[in-house]
Amino acid sequence: MLRAMHTGFAKAALCMALFVCGTPMAAHPVTDGVAQLEYGYMCKLATEEEMMAEDTLSGTVSLVTDPPPFTYRGTTVPAEIGVEFGVRVQVLPEFEGPATVHVEHPPHGAAGITRESWQTWLSAGDMGYASFSFEADYEVTPGKWTMSASANGRLIYSVTFDVIAPMGSATDAMGCNEPEVVS
């Protein structure tokens, strides 16, 4: 019962923080090459496979097939381990093809890394997905985070997120830590 009350309080506090601190239009996304764009956050997804990505702090990016819809849409994101945020994008036909995803964020790690990038393929026929998940303490840094993609010197999209200290547990509010029901 205490957990249910705590979860309800966390949901209310999180919703209030998002209402006061930001709205989905707060970031004024750039969408020059986009047919459809969604952005928000959810519980961290399970990694299905990893791909080498030299221009990232970890040296890899996690690959996910068919991610679910965002639990919360918008650009305000709670800074908490277990939260994943990003964009789903379908590009215009002239932008289909290989692209580079860039993530700019507050300093991470001993070297103070502020920019990471990796290669991807953007499709005009399907929604693609690019995200960042908070997995380690050094990653959980409030501030402005910008996720963008470019190809051949052209910006395709850019979304700036406001990562904020959560009021309550966002992962509890979303049910990220709930045990799976097995029948």
C-alpha positions in Angstrom: 0.0 0.0 0.0 2.8 2.4 0.8 4.3 1.8 -2.6 1.0 2.5 -4.3 0.7 5.7 -2.5 4.3 6.7 -3.2 3.8 5.8 -6.9 0.7 7.9 -7.1 2.5 10.8 -5.4 5.4 10.4 -7.8 3.1 10.5 -10.8 1.4 13.7 -9.6 4.7 15.4 -8.8 6.2 14.4 -12.1 3.2 15.6 -14.1 3.2 18.9 -12.2 6.9 19.3 -12.8 6.5 18.7 -16.5 3.5 21.0 -16.6 5.4 23.8 -14.9 8.8 23.3 -16.5 8.1 22.5 -20.1 5.7 21.7 -22.9 6.2 19.7 -26.0 6.7 22.8 -28.1 9.3 24.3 -25.7 12.3 23.2 -27.7 11.1 24.5 -31.1 12.4 21.4 -33.0 14.0 21.8 -36.4 12.3 19.5 -38.8 13.5 20.5 -42.3 13.9 16.9 -43.6 11.1 15.3 -41.6 7.7 13.9 -42.7 6.9 12.8 -39.1 8.6 13.4 -35.8 7.8 12.3 -32.2 9.9 12.9 -29.1 9.6 12.1 -25.4 10.7 9.5 -22.8 9.9 6.1 -21.4 11.4 3.3 -19.3 14.9 2.2 -20.5 14.5 -0.5 -23.2 16.3 -3.8 -23.2 19.3 -3.9 -25.5 18.9 -6.4 -28.4 22.3 -5.9 -29.9 25.2 -3.5 -29.8 27.0 -1.7 -32.6 30.4 -0.2 -32.6 30.3 3.6 -32.4 33.7 5.2 -32.0 32.4 8.7 -31.4 30.6 7.8 -28.2 31.9 7.6 -24.7 31.1 3.9 -24.3 32.3 3.0 -27.9 29.0 1.4 -28.7 25.3 2.1 -29.3 22.5 -0.2 -28.3 20.2 -1.4 -31.1 16.4 -1.8 -30.4 13.9 -3.2 -32.8 10.3 -1.8 -32.7 10.4 0.4 -29.6 7.1 1.1 -28.0 5.5 4.6 -28.0 6.9 7.2 -25.6 5.2 7.0 -22.2 5.4 10.8 -22.0 5.7 13.1 -25.0 7.6 16.4 -24.8 11.0 17.8 -24.3 11.2 17.9 -20.5 12.9 14.7 -19.2 13.6 13.5 -15.6 17.3 12.9 -14.9 17.1 9.4 -13.4 18.8 6.1 -14.1 16.3 3.9 -16.0 14.9 6.7 -18.1 15.3 6.7 -21.9 14.5 9.6 -24.1 14.8 10.4 -27.8 13.1 10.8 -31.1 11.1 8.7 -33.6 11.5 10.1 -37.1 10.3 9.4 -40.6 12.2 11.5 -43.2 11.2 13.0 -46.4 12.2 10.9 -49.5 15.1 13.2 -50.4 16.6 12.7 -46.9 16.4 8.9 -46.9 19.7 7.2 -46.5 22.8 7.1 -44.3 23.0 9.9 -41.6 24.8 10.8 -38.5 23.0 11.2 -35.2 24.5 13.8 -32.8 23.8 14.1 -29.1 25.1 17.2 -27.3 24.9 17.2 -23.5 26.5 18.5 -20.3 30.1 17.2 -19.7 30.4 13.4 -19.1 33.3 11.3 -17.9 36.8 12.3 -16.8 37.4 14.0 -20.2 34.2 16.1 -20.0 32.8 14.8 -23.3 29.9 17.0 -24.5 29.2 15.5 -28.0 28.7 12.0 -29.1 27.6 10.7 -32.5 27.0 7.5 -34.5 25.9 6.4 -38.0 22.4 5.3 -38.8 20.0 4.8 -41.7 16.9 7.1 -42.0 13.9 5.9 -43.9 11.1 7.6 -45.8 8.9 4.5 -45.4 9.3 3.7 -41.7 9.8 5.4 -38.3 13.4 5.3 -37.2 14.4 5.7 -33.5 17.4 7.4 -31.8 17.6 7.8 -28.0 19.8 8.1 -25.0 19.2 6.1 -21.8 20.6 6.9 -18.4 22.5 3.8 -17.3 25.4 5.2 -15.2 25.6 8.0 -12.6 28.0 10.1 -14.7 25.3 10.3 -17.5 22.6 11.7 -15.3 23.3 15.3 -15.9 20.6 17.9 -15.8 20.8 20.6 -18.5 20.2 21.1 -22.2 20.5 18.0 -24.4 20.2 18.3 -28.1 19.6 15.3 -30.4 20.0 15.9 -34.1 20.7 14.1 -37.4 22.5 15.3 -40.5 23.6 14.0 -43.9 25.7 15.4 -46.6 26.1 18.7 -44.7 22.3 19.1 -44.3 20.5 19.2 -40.9 17.6 16.8 -41.0 16.2 17.4 -37.5 17.2 18.8 -34.2 15.3 18.6 -30.8 16.5 20.1 -27.6 15.5 18.4 -24.3 15.5 20.0 -20.9 16.8 17.3 -18.5 15.7 18.2 -15.0 16.1 16.7 -11.5 12.8 14.8 -11.0 10.3 15.4 -8.2 9.8 11.9 -7.0 10.8 8.8 -9.0 10.0 8.9 -12.7 10.8 5.2 -13.1 8.4 4.4 -10.3 5.7 6.6 -11.9 6.1 4.8 -15.2 6.2 1.4 -13.6 9.7 0.7 -14.8 10.6 -1.2 -11.6 7.5 -3.3 -11.4 8.1 -7.1 -11.5 6.8 -8.8 -14.7 3.6 -10.8 -14.2 4.1 -14.4 -15.1 1.0 -16.6 -15.5 
